[in-house]
Amino acid sequence: SVRPGRIAGYLRKDGYVSIRIYGRNYPAHRLAWLYVTGAWPENQIDHINRCKSDNRFLNLRDVTASENRQNILAQKNNSSGFKGVSRDVAN
């Protein structure tokens, strides 16, 4: 029901764009992958620049769940500055 030239979908509270097709909501990033490649993504779609609403194809990559977790920022209480590194408090 979207007119040509208008933006389809809506921005969800979690920051992702969702598009309704025939009564079902789809994540816009997965639809973008399908549109460009002609195939539904095999894994998760990662937003390379971490902007959940930036669905340009050059910002998307089909990755496993563990690869997608590598793109998460380090937590605020991280004292080493590196993801997955902790201090050895036993010594």
N, C-alpha and C positions, 0 to 999 in steps of 0.2 A: 504493500500500500504506500510505498515511498515513491514520490515523484522523481523523475530523472533529474540529476544534478543535485539532489538533496542527500544529506548524510543518513545512512541507514543505521539502525540500532540505537543503543543508549549506553551511557556510562554507568556501570554497576557501582555499588558502594565499595567494593574491594579494588576498584581501579581498572578493571577489565571492561572492554566493550563487548556487548552481547547483541546479537541480531536474531530476530524471530523470523523463522521460515516455516510456513504451513503449521503454525501453532506450537512450534518447538524452538526454544532458545539455543543458540550455538555461540561459542566464543568466537569473536571476530578474527582472532589470530589463527585459529584452526581453519576457518573459512578462507582466509587470505592464502594460507598454505595450499589448500585444495585448489583455489582459483589459479594460482601461478604454476603449480607442479602437475596438476591433474590427478593427484592422488591424496587420499586422506593421510595425515601424518601418522607414522608408525609409533611414535613415542610422544613425549611432551614437547610443546613448543616453548622455547625460551626466548624472552625479549633480551637481546644482547645488551642494550643500554639500560636495562632494568625499568624502563618506562612501560607499564602495563597497557597503556592505551596507544602506544606507538606501534601500529601494525603494518608498517612498511615492510615489504618482503626482505629488504636488506638488513632489517633489524631482527629477523626471525631465524631460528635454527631448530631443527628436529633433533632432540637430545634425549638421552635416558634420564631417569629420575636422579641418579647420582651425578650426572653431568650438570643437570639443572641446579642442583644444590650448591655446586661450586661457584655459582654466580651470586650467591647470597652474601651480603655485606657482613663483616665481622661484627660481633655483638659489642654493645657499648662498654661492657665490663671487661673486654679483652685487653689485658695488660701487655701482651707481647707484640701486638700489632699484626700478627699473622693468624690466619684461620687454621684451626686444628692444632695449634701449638699451645702447650701449657707449661707452667713452671714445675720443676721437680721439687716438691716440698719435703721429700723423704730425707734429703741430705742436709 
